[in-house]
């Protein structure tokens, strides 16, 4: 297989592999022996889901997460520089999108190493598709500030941007704060501002619902502690 840094999307939850990943991804995985992963245990489980015949003990894993020292990342690419293909696997979804994998991709690009992103589920894109908002102009804002006053100011800025720039605003929250987030959105945003809640995408319990802030306030949902994306638009 061609030496390259393959960005291998993983599952967003408890979903059969063949429901969300093309067969070609399996071919790529079977040709790789060195992986850069966010969490080894999760990556091992994912690879077994891709193909149960994979001998996990014959693979080499490099851990890349928010605790990894920046000066150690470049050395992870040694196998690729020696002509061997490598794979990057995130905890969920697409590597390097709101993910530490972006750091090793940046180094690979600087070193003029080939980078190959593979097709797979992206919760950001899927939520835009399902929200009914502007799909030509949107911004992903990651996590909002933890401080309540700062978070409220940020929400108002995002709402203003959605109106003045005709831009869909997307952000995520830690699962255990989902309920608090929807409550803050209803309390902070204008009644006519539309809010989409997209949770457990691609999973059996998938939930995608768009309502105005006023409508959410009249029928407040009970959001479980699962991965969730919030979108706001005029």
C-alpha positions in Angstrom: 0.0 0.0 0.0 1.2 3.5 -0.8 3.1 5.1 2.2 0.8 7.9 3.5 -0.7 9.2 6.7 -4.3 7.8 6.4 -6.9 9.6 8.5 -9.3 6.9 9.4 -12.8 7.9 10.7 -14.2 5.9 13.5 -17.7 5.3 14.8 -19.7 8.0 16.5 -21.4 5.4 18.8 -22.8 1.9 18.9 -23.3 1.6 15.1 -22.4 -1.3 12.8 -19.3 -0.5 10.9 -20.9 -1.3 7.5 -23.6 1.3 8.1 -21.2 4.3 8.1 -17.8 3.3 6.7 -17.1 2.2 3.1 -15.4 -1.2 2.4 -12.3 0.6 1.2 -11.6 1.8 4.7 -11.2 -1.8 5.8 -8.7 -2.5 3.0 -6.7 0.5 4.2 -6.8 -0.6 7.8 -5.6 -4.1 7.0 -2.6 -2.7 5.3 -1.4 -0.6 8.3 0.7 -1.7 11.2 1.4 1.6 12.9 -1.4 3.8 14.3 -1.5 7.2 16.0 -4.5 7.1 18.2 -6.3 9.3 20.8 -6.9 6.3 23.2 -5.4 2.9 22.7 -8.2 0.8 24.2 -10.8 2.6 22.1 -8.7 2.2 18.9 -8.1 -1.5 19.5 -11.9 -2.1 20.0 -12.6 -0.1 16.8 -10.1 -2.1 14.7 -11.6 -5.4 15.9 -15.0 -4.1 14.8 -13.6 -3.3 11.4 -12.2 -6.8 11.0 -12.1 -9.5 13.7 -9.2 -11.2 12.1 -6.8 -8.3 12.9 -4.0 -9.4 15.2 -4.0 -6.4 17.6 -0.8 -7.6 19.3 1.1 -7.2 16.0 0.3 -3.5 15.8 2.1 -0.5 17.2 0.2 2.3 18.7 1.3 5.9 19.4 -0.9 7.9 21.8 -1.7 11.4 20.8 -4.1 13.3 23.0 -4.3 16.7 24.8 -1.7 15.5 27.3 0.9 14.5 24.7 4.0 16.9 24.7 4.2 18.8 21.4 7.9 17.9 21.1 7.1 14.1 21.0 4.6 14.3 18.1 7.0 14.5 15.2 8.8 11.3 16.2 5.6 9.4 15.8 5.9 9.8 12.1 9.2 7.8 11.9 7.6 4.7 10.4 6.0 6.8 7.6 9.3 8.5 6.9 10.8 5.0 6.6 8.2 4.1 3.9 5.5 2.5 5.9 1.8 3.6 5.8 0.4 4.9 9.1 -3.1 5.5 10.3 -4.7 8.2 12.6 -7.7 7.2 14.6 -9.8 9.6 16.8 -12.0 8.7 19.7 -15.0 9.3 17.6 -15.7 10.5 14.1 -13.1 12.1 11.8 -9.5 12.6 12.9 -8.1 16.1 13.0 -11.5 17.7 13.2 -11.9 19.1 16.7 -9.3 16.5 17.5 -5.6 16.3 18.6 -4.8 14.5 15.3 -4.6 17.9 13.7 -1.2 18.4 15.2 0.4 15.3 13.6 -1.3 16.2 10.2 0.2 19.6 10.4 3.7 18.1 11.0 3.2 15.6 8.1 2.3 18.5 5.8 5.4 20.5 6.8 7.5 17.4 6.1 5.9 17.0 2.7 4.5 13.6 3.7 1.4 12.4 1.9 -1.9 12.7 3.8 -5.0 10.8 2.8 -8.3 11.6 4.5 -10.8 8.7 4.3 -14.6 8.9 4.1 -16.6 8.5 7.3 -19.1 10.1 9.7 -18.6 13.7 10.8 -21.0 14.8 13.5 -20.5 18.4 12.4 -21.5 17.9 8.8 -24.3 15.5 9.7 -25.8 18.0 12.0 -25.7 20.8 9.4 -27.4 18.4 7.0 -30.2 17.7 9.4 -30.8 21.1 10.9 -32.4 22.9 8.0 -30.0 25.9 8.4 -27.6 27.6 6.0 -25.3 24.8 4.7 -23.2 27.2 2.6 -22.0 29.4 5.4 -21.4 27.9 8.8 -18.9 28.0 11.6 -17.8 25.4 14.1 -17.0 27.0 17.4 -15.9 24.0 19.5 -16.6 24.2 23.2 -18.0 27.4 24.6 -16.4 29.1 27.7 -17.1 27.4 31.0 -17.6 30.6 32.9 -21.3 31.4 32.8 -21.1 35.1 32.2 -18.5 34.6 29.4 -20.6 31.8 27.9 -23.7 34.0 27.8 -21.7 36.8 26.1 -20.4 34.2 23.6 -23.9 32.9 22.8 -25.1 36.4 22.1 -22.2 37.1 19.8 -22.9 33.8 17.9 -26.6 34.8 17.6 -25.6 38.2 16.2 -23.2 36.5 13.7 -26.0 34.1 12.7 -28.2 37.1 11.9 -25.7 39.6 10.4 -23.6 37.2 8.4 -26.3 34.6 7.6 -24.1 32.0 9.1 -25.0 28.8 11.0 -23.3 28.6 14.3 -22.3 25.2 15.6 -20.8 24.2 19.0 -20.6 21.2 21.3 -20.9 20.7 25.0 -19.7 18.1 27.5 -22.5 15.5 27.7 -23.3 16.0 31.4 -24.0 19.7 30.6 -26.4 19.1 27.7 -29.5 19.9 29.8 -28.0 23.1 31.2 -27.0 24.2 27.7 -30.4 23.9 26.2 -31.8 25.8 29.2 -29.2 28.6 28.8 -30.0 28.8 25.1 -33.7 29.3 25.7 -33.0 31.9 28.4 -30.3 33.8 26.5 -31.4 33.8 22.8 -34.2 35.8 21.2 -37.5 33.9 21.0 -37.4 33.6 17.2 -33.9 32.3 17.0 -33.8 28.7 15.8 -31.9 26.1 17.7 -31.1 22.6 16.5 -30.2 19.8 18.9 -28.4 16.9 17.2 -27.6 14.0 19.5 -26.3 10.4 19.1 -25.9 10.9 15.3 -25.8 7.6 13.3 -26.8 5.6 16.4 -30.1 3.9 17.1 -31.2 6.6 19.5 -30.3 9.4 17.1 -32.2 12.7 17.8 -32.2 15.7 15.5 -34.8 18.4 16.2 -35.0 22.1 15.2 -37.3 24.6 17.1 -37.3 28.3 17.9 -36.0 29.3 21.4 -39.6 30.0 22.3 -40.8 26.6 21.2 -38.0 24.8 23.1 -38.9 26.8 26.2 -42.5 25.7 25.9 -41.5 22.0 25.6 -38.1 21.6 27.2 -36.5 18.2 26.2 -34.7 15.9 28.6 -31.3 15.5 27.0 -29.4 12.4 28.0 -25.7 12.5 28.8 -24.6 11.5 25.2 -22.6 13.3 22.5 -24.6 16.3 21.4 -24.1 19.2 18.9 -26.0 22.5 19.1 -26.7 24.8 16.2 -28.2 28.2 16.1 -29.5 30.2 13.2 -31.8 33.1 12.5 
